[in-house]
Amino acid sequence: MRLATFPFFGQPTDAYRSLLYFEQTERPSTRSGQAGVLPVTSCWTGPSGVEHYLAAETQGRLIQSLKSVLAARDLESTQVFERKRTIEELVGRILADVRHQASRQFGVDIRHATVGRPVHFVGADSVDDDNYAEDRLAGAFSLAGFDTIAFELEPLGAAHHYESALDHDELILIGDFGGGTSDFSLVRVGPGVIDRGREDSDLLGNAGVGVAGDAFDAQIVKHLVSPALGSRGRFRSMEKLLPMPGWPYASLERWHHLSLIKTREVIEQLDRIRAQALEPGPIESLIHLIKYDLGYQLHRSVQRLKNALSSDERAEFEFVDGDLVLRSTVERASFEGWITSELGQIAACVDGLLASSRLAPADVDAVFLTGGSSLVPSVRRIFEERFGAGKIRAGHEFTSVAMGLARRGAG
């Protein structure tokens, strides 16, 4: 089993972040009899998109988290410079780049895709919404040059990977923790299932909730970063003391939103607030963060803290850019308190799946957890408390779904 790799700052990575970075430049017109310049739009995706975004001297347009809007019927397109682009077109551009790069590495023209999808797409309130999102995703794959597409639930992709190492049959719970969703499936796996042929009845139930790693990151920003940047401060206006507006801090919680508020009007408005603030220093730091579009760098620091707290009881948060210095020691217990609501939603989803499947925790032979947030101790504790620590299985947290989907596609 081989995974495609992609260059990222001179090193290979098997992760392909689903983002696009657009940049517009001006070039002299080459048309006969025409003087002046023409705007030229360039686009990079994935690791290359991150590199160009960080190296850009002028602001371009960064777009990511498109999978989270596939179920939104009122969001068909977005304006990128002078051209309107559909969501399917944007997702398709990412997929086309992945296909071309993987085709070159493997020496074959890749035209078929076995595609993982969440149990429930973000924002989906019904089966019709999930089908609508899947249809849009299928359209994006077609635009990317794929001739045939087969969909598989992402936790079942992880199940195929887990099954490959089994020498006996099991009833397992798969927990797949992505960036936007946490998905769970109860499924029978093993050599006996493979020999007789997989049946629909082997999938006993599935469930999902729109809470995962991105929501954990947002809580770190809300409770740790935003207060250091003045979110709890006050400023004078018309002889009144007013609290800081919440909208700039809400943008911090989704790092790619920060570039959307990097406008002259916003900077001027925050400058006026800073001049009247009781504590202007944190507001000056907020302005610096927005002015230099440091959302990606900030959230890298947030993710480093989250990762460190997965193994240590306390860890240091550090973000430094010029005169902007944010440092703090964070206790794991504090982080777990910040994400109490999210943990409760995950636990309720698991309990609901067991109830709807008419199974008790004792009926489950093993629990396979995958995805980055499966490493968070308080997430793992949800499953240890219900099933026992001895039933928890893990490994290849960031690639098990992809490897399982590859086995499914080859099978």
N, C-alpha and C positions, 0 to 999 in steps of 0.2 A: 504494500500500500504506500503510494507516494502522494505527498501533498505539494501542490504548487507553492512556490515561494516568490516573493516580490522584493525588489530592492527598497530599502528605507534607510536613508542617511548612511549608505555604504555597507549596510548589513542586510542579510536576507531575513524576511519575516513571512510567516505563513498566515498572518492576519491581513485582511483587506478591508480597511474601514470604509463604510458605505457613505462616502461624501464626495462632493464635487467642488472644485474651486475654479471660478471663472475670472478671467482678467481681460481687460480691454485696452488695446494700444492703438495708436494712430500710425498709419503708413501712407506714404505718398501715393496718390492715385496713379494707376498705370493706364487708365482709359484714354484713348486718343482724344485730344482736344479738351480734356478736363484737367483743371489744376486743383490744388488743394490736397486734402488728406481724407482717407477713409478709415472708419473704425474697424478694427479686427479683433474678434473675440477668440481667446484661447481657453481651453478647458483641460483640467487634469483631474483624475479621480484617485481614490484610495491613498496609498502611501505617497505617491507622487503629488497628489493634491495637497496633502499636509505639508510636504516640503516646500512647494511653491507658495502656499499660504503664509508660512512662517518667514519666507525669504522676501516676500513682496514689499516693495517700497511704497506703493500706493495701494489703497483699499480696492480689493476686488469683491467678488460675491461668493461667499462660502455657503454651501447647502449640505445639510446632512439630516439624519433621522427621517428619511423619506418613507421608510417602511411603516413608521408610526402614523402616517397620514393616508395610507392606502384605503382605509375604510371610510374616509371622510368624503361623502358625496358632494359636498359644497366646495371642495378644493380640487379643481381639475387641472389647474396650471399656475405658473408663477412667472412674473416678468424678470428676465435676466438681461440687463442693459436694454437694448432696443427690441428684443425678441421675446415673445411669449412662448414658454416651453411647458408641455404637459408633464404631469408627474410620471407617466409611463415613459416618456422620452428621456427624462432625467435618470430614472432607475435603469432604463435600457442602456444609457451611455456607460454607467458603471459596469453593468454586466458584460457589455461588449469589450471593454478594456480587460476585464478578467478573462473572458473567453480567448481573446487574441494572445494575451501573455501566457496563459496555460497551454494553448495550442502550440505556441513556439517551444515551450519547455518540453512538452511530451511528444512533439513531432507528429501530431495528428490534428486534423481539422475537427475540433469539437463542435458537434451539432446537437447532441442530446444532453439534457440536464435533469438530474433527479434533485428536486428542490425542496428544502425544508421550509415549513411555514409554522407559525405559532398555532397553538390550539385555538386561541381567540386573538385576532389582530387588535392592536391598540385602538380603542374607540369603537369597537364593534359591539353592538347591543343585541344582535340577533344572528341567526344562521345566514340570513340574506346579506347582512353586512359582511360577514366572513367570506361568503361566496363572491361578493362584489370586490373585496380586497384581493382575493385570490385571482379573480379574472383580470384585474389590473396588473398584478404581478406577472401573470402569464403573458399578457400583452407586451410587457417590458422585455421579457425573455425573447419573444418573437422579434421585436425590434432589434435585439442584440444579435440576431443571426442564428438562434437556436431553432431547429426544425421540429423537435419533439420535446415535451416537458412532462415530467411526472412529479406530482406533489406528494410529500410525505410529512406527517406531523413531526416537528423537531424532536420532541421527546422519544418518538419511535425511531428516529435516526440514531439517537443515543442508545436505544435498546438494541439495535442491530450491532452496534459496536460492542456493547457489553456481552451480547450473546456469543460473539465470536470466540470468547475464551472459556465458555462453559462446557463441561462434560456431563451435565445433567440438566433436567428441566427445572425451571423456577417460575413462580409468580412474583413479578418485581414491580416496584413503584419507581418510575423514572421521574426525577426532578431536574428540569432544564431551566437554568437561570440566565437569561440574556440581558440586554441593556434595557429593554422596555417592558418585557413580559416575563413572567415565571409560569412555566407550563408543566403539567403533571399527567402521567399516563400509568394505568395499571394494565400490565400485559404479560401474557405467558410467553416465555422464551426458552430456548435450549435445543439440543440436537434432536430430541424427539419431535419437537414442533417443526423443525426444518425438514426432517425425514418424511413426515406425513403431509407436509405442505401447510403453510400458514393459512389460518381461517379468520374470518371476520370476528368470530366469537373469542379469539385469543386476545383481542383488545377489550378489556372489561369496562373501561371507562377512561375519560380524560377530562381535564379542567384546566383553566388558566386564569391568571389575574394580571392586570396591567401595572405591576409593581416589580421592579428588579433593580439592577445595578445603578441605572441613572437616577432612580428615586433616592437611593442611599447617598449618592454623590450630592444630590440637591440638598439633602438634610445637613450634610457637613457644611456646605456653603451657607445655608440659612442660619445655622447655629454657631458656626465658628468664623467664617470669612466675613459675612455681611456685617456683623456687629463691629468687627475691626475696621470696616470701611464706613461706619457711621449710620448703620440702619436704625439704631436706637437713639440717635441724636435728635436735637431740636434746633430750629432756626427761627429768627424773628421775621415777621411779616405783618405790616400794618399794625404795629404795636402789640402783636399777639405772638405767643410761642407756639409753633406748629411742629408736629412730628415730621421726620423725613418721609418723602413719598416712597411708596413701596415698589414702583415699577422698575427702577434701575436694578434693584436687588433681585427682583424676580428674573430679570434677564441674566444675572450672574449664575442662576441655578441651572441654566442650559447654556453651556459656554458658547455655542455657535450663535445664540441670540444676541450676544454682546455686540457683534459687528453690525447688527441691524439698528442699534441705537447710537452708533458712532456717527453723529451728525453735528453740524455746527450749532443747530438750535439746541440740541441736548447739552452740548458742552457749555454753551452760554447760560442755559438755565441752571445747570449745576454750579457754574461759577458764581451766579447771583446768590444761590443758596449758601455756598461756601462763605461768601462775604458776610452773611448774616448768621452763620452757624455759631452756636455756643462753643463747639469744638471743631474748628475748621480743618485740622490736620487729617482726620479720617476721610473727609469729603475730598480733600486734595488727592488722597491716595485713590479714591474711587474714580476721580476724573482721569488720573494717570492711567488707570487700568483700561478705561473706555477709550481714551484718546489714542493709546498705542495698541488697542485691540488684543489684549493679553489673555483672552478667555481660554484659549487652548492651553497655554502655559499654566494658568491658574488651575485648571482641572487636571492637568498632569500631576500637580502637587497634591490635589485632593485625592486622586486615585492612589498615589504613593502612600498617603496616610492610611487610606482604607486597607490597602494591601498589608501594610505594616501591622495594623491592628488585628489582622487575621492570625498573626503568629505571636504578637506581644501584647501584654496587658496595658502598655502605654507606648506612645510613639510621638515623635516630633513632627509637627507640621511646619514646613518652611516654604515661603515664596518670596523671592528677591528679584527685583528689577530696578536697577539704579537706586534711587532714594526710597523706593517703595519696599519695605521690609515687613513681612508678616511671619511671625514665629510664635509657636505655642505648643505646649505639651498637652496631649489629649489622652485621657483614660479610655480604655475600651468600654468601661461601664457607661461613660458619658455618651459615646457613640451609639451604644445599644439603646440608651434612653431616647436619643434623637430619632431612631427608626422604629420606635415601639409600634406606631400605627401600621407601618409597612409590614412588620413582622406579624402583626395580628391578621392582616389581610392574607398573607401567605398561609398561615396556620389554618385560617378559616376555609381557605380553598382546598387544602389537603383533607381536612375533616369532612368537608362537603363531598369531595370525591369518594372517600371511603363510604360515607353514608349512602350516596346515590348508587354505588356499586354493590351495596349490601355486603361489605367486607369489614372484618375487624383487623386491627393491626397485626394480630397473631396469624392471620391468613397469608400475610405477605412474607415471602422468603427472604427478600433482599431489597434494599433501597439504593439505587444508583443515582448519585448527584453529580451534575455537570454544569459548566458555566462558571464564570469568574466569581459570582456572588455565592456560589455553593461553598466557597472557602471561608466565608464569614462565620465565625463561631456561633453567633446567635441564630443564624439560619440553620446551621447543622443541628443545633440543639432542638429545634422544632421536631426534627425527625428522630433524634436520639430519644427524646422523651416519649414519643409515640411507639417507636418500633424497637428501641434498644440499640445501643452503640455497636453491638456485634453484627447488626444487619447492614450497617452503612458501608457502601462501596463508593470508590471515587477513582479518579485518574484521567489524564488527558482532558482536563476541565475545559480547555479552550478549543479542542479539535475533535472531541468524540462524536459530536453531531455530524461534522463533515465526513469523518471516516466511516461512520455508520451509513450515511447517505450513499457514499461511494460503494459500499458493500451491497446496499439495496439496489443501486443502479446496475451493478455488475451481476446481480443474482438471478 
